């Protein structure tokens, strides 16, 4: 007489919620990493003063 197979753990039909939470955790980790990067800071335009002067068309006294 052969041995009975070992009982396997029952897996739920849908693992959607677990997969979603894992995906969200990865995305949050990725975005936080991007924020902490030294390249994340928005660079200030180099010729800011010149452009401001060009925008002035009239000087009021």
GUBA-217707 format. One record per residue: y, x, z of N, C-alpha, C in turn; residue number from 1. Coordinates in nm, 2 decimals, always signed. Layout:
% GUBA-217707
<rec n_c2="Y" n_c1="X" n_c3="Z" ca_c2="Y" ca_c1="X" ca_c3="Z" c_c2="Y" c_c1="X" c_c3="Z" pos="NUM"/>
...
***
This chain:
% GUBA-217707
<rec n_c2="-0.12" n_c1="+0.08" n_c3="+0.00" ca_c2="+0.00" ca_c1="+0.00" ca_c3="+0.00" c_c2="+0.13" c_c1="+0.09" c_c3="+0.00" pos="1"/>
<rec n_c2="+0.22" n_c1="+0.06" n_c3="-0.09" ca_c2="+0.34" ca_c1="+0.14" ca_c3="-0.10" c_c2="+0.44" c_c1="+0.11" c_c3="+0.01" pos="2"/>
<rec n_c2="+0.53" n_c1="+0.21" n_c3="+0.03" ca_c2="+0.63" ca_c1="+0.19" ca_c3="+0.13" c_c2="+0.74" c_c1="+0.10" c_c3="+0.08" pos="3"/>
<rec n_c2="+0.81" n_c1="+0.03" n_c3="+0.17" ca_c2="+0.92" ca_c1="-0.06" ca_c3="+0.13" c_c2="+1.05" c_c1="+0.03" c_c3="+0.11" pos="4"/>
<rec n_c2="+1.13" n_c1="+0.00" n_c3="+0.01" ca_c2="+1.25" ca_c1="+0.08" ca_c3="-0.01" c_c2="+1.35" c_c1="+0.07" c_c3="+0.11" pos="5"/>
<rec n_c2="+1.42" n_c1="+0.17" n_c3="+0.14" ca_c2="+1.52" ca_c1="+0.16" ca_c3="+0.25" c_c2="+1.63" c_c1="+0.06" c_c3="+0.22" pos="6"/>
<rec n_c2="+1.67" n_c1="-0.02" n_c3="+0.31" ca_c2="+1.78" ca_c1="-0.12" ca_c3="+0.28" c_c2="+1.91" c_c1="-0.05" c_c3="+0.25" pos="7"/>
<rec n_c2="+1.98" n_c1="-0.09" n_c3="+0.15" ca_c2="+2.11" ca_c1="-0.04" ca_c3="+0.11" c_c2="+2.22" c_c1="-0.12" c_c3="+0.18" pos="8"/>
<rec n_c2="+2.33" n_c1="-0.05" n_c3="+0.19" ca_c2="+2.45" ca_c1="-0.12" ca_c3="+0.25" c_c2="+2.50" c_c1="-0.22" c_c3="+0.15" pos="9"/>
<rec n_c2="+2.54" n_c1="-0.33" n_c3="+0.19" ca_c2="+2.59" ca_c1="-0.44" ca_c3="+0.11" c_c2="+2.73" c_c1="-0.40" c_c3="+0.07" pos="10"/>
<rec n_c2="+2.76" n_c1="-0.41" n_c3="-0.06" ca_c2="+2.90" ca_c1="-0.38" ca_c3="-0.11" c_c2="+2.96" c_c1="-0.52" c_c3="-0.15" pos="11"/>
<rec n_c2="+3.09" n_c1="-0.53" n_c3="-0.11" ca_c2="+3.16" ca_c1="-0.66" ca_c3="-0.14" c_c2="+3.17" c_c1="-0.67" c_c3="-0.29" pos="12"/>
<rec n_c2="+3.19" n_c1="-0.80" n_c3="-0.33" ca_c2="+3.19" ca_c1="-0.83" ca_c3="-0.48" c_c2="+3.32" c_c1="-0.77" c_c3="-0.54" pos="13"/>
<rec n_c2="+3.43" n_c1="-0.78" n_c3="-0.47" ca_c2="+3.55" ca_c1="-0.73" ca_c3="-0.52" c_c2="+3.62" c_c1="-0.63" c_c3="-0.43" pos="14"/>
<rec n_c2="+3.65" n_c1="-0.51" n_c3="-0.48" ca_c2="+3.71" ca_c1="-0.41" ca_c3="-0.40" c_c2="+3.86" c_c1="-0.40" c_c3="-0.44" pos="15"/>
<rec n_c2="+3.91" n_c1="-0.50" n_c3="-0.50" ca_c2="+4.05" ca_c1="-0.50" ca_c3="-0.55" c_c2="+4.15" c_c1="-0.46" c_c3="-0.45" pos="16"/>
<rec n_c2="+4.15" n_c1="-0.52" n_c3="-0.33" ca_c2="+4.25" ca_c1="-0.50" ca_c3="-0.23" c_c2="+4.25" c_c1="-0.35" c_c3="-0.18" pos="17"/>
<rec n_c2="+4.13" n_c1="-0.30" n_c3="-0.16" ca_c2="+4.12" ca_c1="-0.16" ca_c3="-0.12" c_c2="+4.17" c_c1="-0.07" c_c3="-0.23" pos="18"/>
<rec n_c2="+4.13" n_c1="-0.09" n_c3="-0.35" ca_c2="+4.18" ca_c1="-0.01" ca_c3="-0.46" c_c2="+4.33" c_c1="-0.01" c_c3="-0.47" pos="19"/>
<rec n_c2="+4.39" n_c1="-0.13" n_c3="-0.45" ca_c2="+4.53" ca_c1="-0.15" ca_c3="-0.46" c_c2="+4.60" c_c1="-0.07" c_c3="-0.36" pos="20"/>
<rec n_c2="+4.55" n_c1="-0.07" n_c3="-0.23" ca_c2="+4.62" ca_c1="+0.00" ca_c3="-0.12" c_c2="+4.61" c_c1="+0.15" c_c3="-0.14" pos="21"/>
<rec n_c2="+4.49" n_c1="+0.20" n_c3="-0.20" ca_c2="+4.48" ca_c1="+0.34" ca_c3="-0.22" c_c2="+4.58" c_c1="+0.38" c_c3="-0.33" pos="22"/>
<rec n_c2="+4.59" n_c1="+0.30" n_c3="-0.44" ca_c2="+4.69" ca_c1="+0.33" ca_c3="-0.55" c_c2="+4.83" c_c1="+0.34" c_c3="-0.49" pos="23"/>
<rec n_c2="+4.87" n_c1="+0.24" n_c3="-0.41" ca_c2="+5.00" ca_c1="+0.23" ca_c3="-0.35" c_c2="+5.03" c_c1="+0.36" c_c3="-0.26" pos="24"/>
<rec n_c2="+4.93" n_c1="+0.39" n_c3="-0.18" ca_c2="+4.95" ca_c1="+0.51" ca_c3="-0.10" c_c2="+4.97" c_c1="+0.64" c_c3="-0.18" pos="25"/>
<rec n_c2="+4.90" n_c1="+0.65" n_c3="-0.29" ca_c2="+4.91" ca_c1="+0.77" ca_c3="-0.38" c_c2="+5.05" c_c1="+0.77" c_c3="-0.44" pos="26"/>
<rec n_c2="+5.10" n_c1="+0.65" n_c3="-0.49" ca_c2="+5.23" ca_c1="+0.64" ca_c3="-0.55" c_c2="+5.34" c_c1="+0.67" c_c3="-0.45" pos="27"/>
<rec n_c2="+5.33" n_c1="+0.62" n_c3="-0.33" ca_c2="+5.43" ca_c1="+0.65" ca_c3="-0.23" c_c2="+5.44" c_c1="+0.80" c_c3="-0.20" pos="28"/>
<rec n_c2="+5.32" n_c1="+0.86" n_c3="-0.19" ca_c2="+5.31" ca_c1="+1.01" ca_c3="-0.16" c_c2="+5.37" c_c1="+1.09" c_c3="-0.28" pos="29"/>
<rec n_c2="+5.35" n_c1="+1.04" n_c3="-0.40" ca_c2="+5.40" ca_c1="+1.11" ca_c3="-0.52" c_c2="+5.55" c_c1="+1.10" c_c3="-0.52" pos="30"/>
<rec n_c2="+5.61" n_c1="+0.98" n_c3="-0.49" ca_c2="+5.75" ca_c1="+0.96" ca_c3="-0.50" c_c2="+5.82" c_c1="+1.03" c_c3="-0.39" pos="31"/>
<rec n_c2="+5.76" n_c1="+1.03" n_c3="-0.27" ca_c2="+5.83" ca_c1="+1.11" ca_c3="-0.16" c_c2="+5.83" c_c1="+1.26" c_c3="-0.19" pos="32"/>
<rec n_c2="+5.72" n_c1="+1.30" n_c3="-0.26" ca_c2="+5.72" ca_c1="+1.44" ca_c3="-0.30" c_c2="+5.82" c_c1="+1.47" c_c3="-0.40" pos="33"/>
<rec n_c2="+5.85" n_c1="+1.38" n_c3="-0.49" ca_c2="+5.95" ca_c1="+1.40" ca_c3="-0.59" c_c2="+6.09" c_c1="+1.40" c_c3="-0.53" pos="34"/>
<rec n_c2="+6.11" n_c1="+1.32" n_c3="-0.43" ca_c2="+6.24" ca_c1="+1.31" ca_c3="-0.36" c_c2="+6.27" c_c1="+1.44" c_c3="-0.28" pos="35"/>
<rec n_c2="+6.17" n_c1="+1.50" n_c3="-0.23" ca_c2="+6.19" ca_c1="+1.63" ca_c3="-0.15" c_c2="+6.20" c_c1="+1.75" c_c3="-0.24" pos="36"/>
<rec n_c2="+6.18" n_c1="+1.73" n_c3="-0.37" ca_c2="+6.18" ca_c1="+1.85" ca_c3="-0.46" c_c2="+6.33" c_c1="+1.90" c_c3="-0.47" pos="37"/>
<rec n_c2="+6.35" n_c1="+2.03" n_c3="-0.48" ca_c2="+6.49" ca_c1="+2.08" ca_c3="-0.50" c_c2="+6.55" c_c1="+2.04" c_c3="-0.63" pos="38"/>
<rec n_c2="+6.47" n_c1="+1.99" n_c3="-0.72" ca_c2="+6.52" ca_c1="+1.95" ca_c3="-0.85" c_c2="+6.55" c_c1="+1.80" c_c3="-0.85" pos="39"/>
<rec n_c2="+6.54" n_c1="+1.73" n_c3="-0.74" ca_c2="+6.56" ca_c1="+1.59" ca_c3="-0.73" c_c2="+6.71" c_c1="+1.56" c_c3="-0.72" pos="40"/>
<rec n_c2="+6.79" n_c1="+1.65" n_c3="-0.68" ca_c2="+6.93" ca_c1="+1.63" ca_c3="-0.66" c_c2="+7.00" c_c1="+1.61" c_c3="-0.79" pos="41"/>
<rec n_c2="+7.08" n_c1="+1.51" n_c3="-0.80" ca_c2="+7.16" ca_c1="+1.49" ca_c3="-0.93" c_c2="+7.27" c_c1="+1.59" c_c3="-0.94" pos="42"/>
<rec n_c2="+7.26" n_c1="+1.66" n_c3="-1.05" ca_c2="+7.36" ca_c1="+1.77" ca_c3="-1.08" c_c2="+7.50" c_c1="+1.71" c_c3="-1.11" pos="43"/>
<rec n_c2="+7.60" n_c1="+1.78" n_c3="-1.05" ca_c2="+7.74" ca_c1="+1.74" ca_c3="-1.07" c_c2="+7.78" c_c1="+1.79" c_c3="-1.21" pos="44"/>
<rec n_c2="+7.86" n_c1="+1.71" n_c3="-1.29" ca_c2="+7.90" ca_c1="+1.76" ca_c3="-1.42" c_c2="+7.99" c_c1="+1.88" c_c3="-1.40" pos="45"/>
<rec n_c2="+7.98" n_c1="+1.98" n_c3="-1.49" ca_c2="+8.05" ca_c1="+2.10" ca_c3="-1.48" c_c2="+8.20" c_c1="+2.09" c_c3="-1.51" pos="46"/>
<rec n_c2="+8.23" n_c1="+2.01" n_c3="-1.61" ca_c2="+8.38" ca_c1="+2.00" ca_c3="-1.65" c_c2="+8.43" c_c1="+1.87" c_c3="-1.60" pos="47"/>
<rec n_c2="+8.41" n_c1="+1.84" n_c3="-1.48" ca_c2="+8.46" ca_c1="+1.71" ca_c3="-1.42" c_c2="+8.61" c_c1="+1.70" c_c3="-1.42" pos="48"/>
<rec n_c2="+8.68" n_c1="+1.80" n_c3="-1.38" ca_c2="+8.83" ca_c1="+1.80" ca_c3="-1.37" c_c2="+8.89" c_c1="+1.78" c_c3="-1.51" pos="49"/>
<rec n_c2="+8.84" n_c1="+1.85" n_c3="-1.61" ca_c2="+8.89" ca_c1="+1.84" ca_c3="-1.75" c_c2="+8.88" c_c1="+1.70" c_c3="-1.80" pos="50"/>
<rec n_c2="+8.76" n_c1="+1.64" n_c3="-1.78" ca_c2="+8.74" ca_c1="+1.50" ca_c3="-1.82" c_c2="+8.83" c_c1="+1.41" c_c3="-1.75" pos="51"/>
<rec n_c2="+8.86" n_c1="+1.43" n_c3="-1.63" ca_c2="+8.95" ca_c1="+1.34" ca_c3="-1.55" c_c2="+9.09" c_c1="+1.35" c_c3="-1.61" pos="52"/>
<rec n_c2="+9.13" n_c1="+1.47" n_c3="-1.65" ca_c2="+9.27" ca_c1="+1.49" ca_c3="-1.70" c_c2="+9.27" c_c1="+1.42" c_c3="-1.84" pos="53"/>
<rec n_c2="+9.16" n_c1="+1.42" n_c3="-1.92" ca_c2="+9.16" ca_c1="+1.36" ca_c3="-2.05" c_c2="+9.18" c_c1="+1.21" c_c3="-2.04" pos="54"/>
<rec n_c2="+9.12" n_c1="+1.16" n_c3="-1.93" ca_c2="+9.12" ca_c1="+1.01" ca_c3="-1.90" c_c2="+9.26" c_c1="+0.96" c_c3="-1.87" pos="55"/>
<rec n_c2="+9.35" n_c1="+1.05" n_c3="-1.82" ca_c2="+9.49" ca_c1="+1.01" ca_c3="-1.79" c_c2="+9.57" c_c1="+1.00" c_c3="-1.91" pos="56"/>
<rec n_c2="+9.62" n_c1="+0.89" n_c3="-1.94" ca_c2="+9.71" ca_c1="+0.87" ca_c3="-2.06" c_c2="+9.85" c_c1="+0.86" c_c3="-2.03" pos="57"/>
<rec n_c2="+9.88" n_c1="+0.82" n_c3="-1.91" ca_c2="+10.02" ca_c1="+0.80" ca_c3="-1.87" c_c2="+10.04" c_c1="+0.85" c_c3="-1.73" pos="58"/>
<rec n_c2="+10.15" n_c1="+0.92" n_c3="-1.70" ca_c2="+10.18" ca_c1="+0.97" ca_c3="-1.56" c_c2="+10.30" c_c1="+0.89" c_c3="-1.52" pos="59"/>
<rec n_c2="+10.28" n_c1="+0.81" n_c3="-1.41" ca_c2="+10.39" ca_c1="+0.73" ca_c3="-1.35" c_c2="+10.47" c_c1="+0.82" c_c3="-1.26" pos="60"/>
<rec n_c2="+10.60" n_c1="+0.81" n_c3="-1.27" ca_c2="+10.69" ca_c1="+0.89" ca_c3="-1.18" c_c2="+10.72" c_c1="+0.81" c_c3="-1.05" pos="61"/>
***
